[in-house]
Amino acid sequence: MLRFFIPIRPHLRGIAVAVAFFATHCDCAAAGEATIVPAELPSVGTIDERFQSFNIEMVEVTGGPFWRPYAAADSVTKPDEAARSATPRKTNEKFDLVSNRSPIDLASPLLRKFASALSPAYLRVSGTAANSTFFAGSDSTLSRAPAGYKGVLTRRRWRDVIDFSKAVDAPIVTSFAISPGTRDAKGKWKPDQARKIISATRAAGGHIAAVEFMNEPDLPAIGGAPAGYGASNFAADFSVFHAFMKHAAGDVMILGPGTIDRSSEAADLFQAVAPRIDAVSYHYYGALSERCAGGQTADAALSEEWLSRTDQTLAFYRGLRDRAAPGKPIWLTETAEAACGGDRWSSTFLDTFRYLDQLGRLAKAGVQIVMHNTLVGSDYGLLDEATFKPRPNYWAALLWRQWMGRLVLEAGVPVRRGLHVYAHCQRRVSGGVVLLIINNDPQNSQELVLPVSSMRFTLDAPSLQSAAVRLNGAVLAAEDVDRLPKLAGLPASAGSLRFAPATITFVVIAGAGNRSCS
């Protein structure tokens, strides 16, 4: 069984270490400046090698309705108005929320290239549609789903997932159907569908690393569960599921509960799984998107309140974990800027601040896995779904993968509005340290003192809501994915370093000599 070590109460330990470290090593050279001594930064925890992972929704694999990108929705007009009006329809009208799409081309060399650059990772194939998707067990495409299901997954499409998973070094994380079609005459869940998927995966040489029983059991009506489905039903189903998994696939990690809310219902669902899970899993979105009548606006995307929302949800699930499943690892198995496909700025540089800040916060808090939704699909995809062109968050993910190692350090810089500093050991460089400096203040520069030389890799954009992103002043293009490990940073001498407004900088100190990083 795959296991991960997490220090006991890492958040409390981190606070104590930070206080002691800052008192000893922080030299406030000037107002607003702090000195960071890379060689002395203490370790506060370790994350999984596949910490930064991604989702491909089940409906993308099978084909079917998924959140329509805003650019496409804005161009849609009512059929009876098309001849006399060029006015785009509003995207909050139901007609424009989703669109039917063909299965994603998982054999695409371009898609595999971009996904491989983020590996090692986990590939989660789940989502709302997975709760009611029928696994056909053959290559034939059914004309319609059987009674009690809404979609069909053929053996061929599942083989595409397996081949992709192996090609990009991303073992599969998934969930199973739980809709009325999976149940016997008394409404009891049957593992027949789960058994077929596990068998087909083994036959094709695939690897399922972990499973959640179902996607978001705290949203049963939306998720295709039987009418009246609640915590007691989930508890009974999970008992059957757990026994089946231990017998049929004892090497697969069991995750749970996979809920999205912070509510008494989510707490009840957690209690139902706590004794039987190998890791705690939860989902997080900071808001509903415009498609689902969310009220988040772009002008709040750099605010401290917005960036810190992820802390509140983690605190809720960590509290449940500490009371009922102490010591269990925590996985965030689905997250993005906003639910329902993301907001309009999800695909712009503006959301990159949230993306990297969330990774920094959760790594420091001891979360082991963070799975972005989605790799490709709608506005929150790391890649454009039509062209597979990298978006700003993809470049952020690539830089994180390039530099940030598993050992998390305490940067020792006190939290202040507009400046977030995270520190990790440098990936694959003994003694090296990397600082992630996020200046989320759109008007003011920030300064830090670093008494050693370093290399700087700064992300910015022509405008905050730009689809283009620049690295050290040069616009990044798809061909740079192959060049990135060879791209030279900007050298910075020891002393005071200035970080321009609305920029994100990876400061790489390969010669830091940090003993924790050896």
Stockholm file with secondary structure:
# STOCKHOLM 1.0

chainA/1-518         MLRFFIPIRPHLRGIAVAVAFFATHCDCAAAGEATIVPAELPSVGTIDERFQSFNIEMVEVTGGPFWRPYAAADSVTKPDEAARSATPRKTNEKFDLVSNRSPIDLASPLLRKFASALSPAYLRVSGTAANSTFFAGSDSTLSRAPAGYKGVLTRRRWRDVIDFSKAVDAPIVTSFAISPGTRDAKGKWKPDQARKIISATRAAGGHIAAVEFMNEPDLPAIGGAPAGYGASNFAADFSVFHAFMKHAAGDVMILGPGTIDRSSEAADLFQAVAPRIDAVSYHYYGALSERCAGGQTADAALSEEWLSRTDQTLAFYRGLRDRAAPGKPIWLTETAEAACGGDRWSSTFLDTFRYLDQLGRLAKAGVQIVMHNTLVGSDYGLLDEATFKPRPNYWAALLWRQWMGRLVLEAGVPVRRGLHVYAHCQRRVSGGVVLLIINNDPQNSQELVLPVSSMRFTLDAPSLQSAAVRLNGAVLAAEDVDRLPKLAGLPASAGSLRFAPATITFVVIAGAGNRSCS
#=GR chainA/1-518 SS CCCCCCCSSHHHHHHHHHHHHHHHHCCCCSTTCCBCCGGGCCEEEECCTTCEEEECCHHHHHCEEEECCHHHHHTCCCTTTTTTCCCCCCTTSGGGTEEEECCCCTTCHHHHHHHHTTCSCCEEECSGGGGGEEECSSSCCCSSCCTTCSEEECHHHHHHHHHHHHHTTCCEEEECCCSGGGBCTTCCBCCHHHHHHHHHHHHTTCCEEEEESSSCTTSTTTTTCCTTCCHHHHHHHHHHHHHHHHHHCTTSEEEEEEECCCSHHHHHHHHHHGGGCSEEEEEEESSBCGGGTCCCCGGGTTSHHHHHHHHHHHHHHHHHHHHHSTTCCEEEEEEESSBTTCCGGGGSGGGHHHHHHHHHHHHHTTCCEEEEECSBSSTTCSBCTTTCCBCHHHHHHHHHHHHEEEEEECCCCCCBTTEEEEEEEETTCTTCEEEEEEECCSSCCEEEEESSCEEEEEEECSSTTCSCCEETTEECCTTHHHHGGGCCCEEECSEEEEECTTEEEEEEETTCCCGGGC
#=GC SS_cons         CCCCCCCSSHHHHHHHHHHHHHHHHCCCCSTTCCBCCGGGCCEEEECCTTCEEEECCHHHHHCEEEECCHHHHHTCCCTTTTTTCCCCCCTTSGGGTEEEECCCCTTCHHHHHHHHTTCSCCEEECSGGGGGEEECSSSCCCSSCCTTCSEEECHHHHHHHHHHHHHTTCCEEEECCCSGGGBCTTCCBCCHHHHHHHHHHHHTTCCEEEEESSSCTTSTTTTTCCTTCCHHHHHHHHHHHHHHHHHHCTTSEEEEEEECCCSHHHHHHHHHHGGGCSEEEEEEESSBCGGGTCCCCGGGTTSHHHHHHHHHHHHHHHHHHHHHSTTCCEEEEEEESSBTTCCGGGGSGGGHHHHHHHHHHHHHTTCCEEEEECSBSSTTCSBCTTTCCBCHHHHHHHHHHHHEEEEEECCCCCCBTTEEEEEEEETTCTTCEEEEEEECCSSCCEEEEESSCEEEEEEECSSTTCSCCEETTEECCTTHHHHGGGCCCEEECSEEEEECTTEEEEEEETTCCCGGGC
//
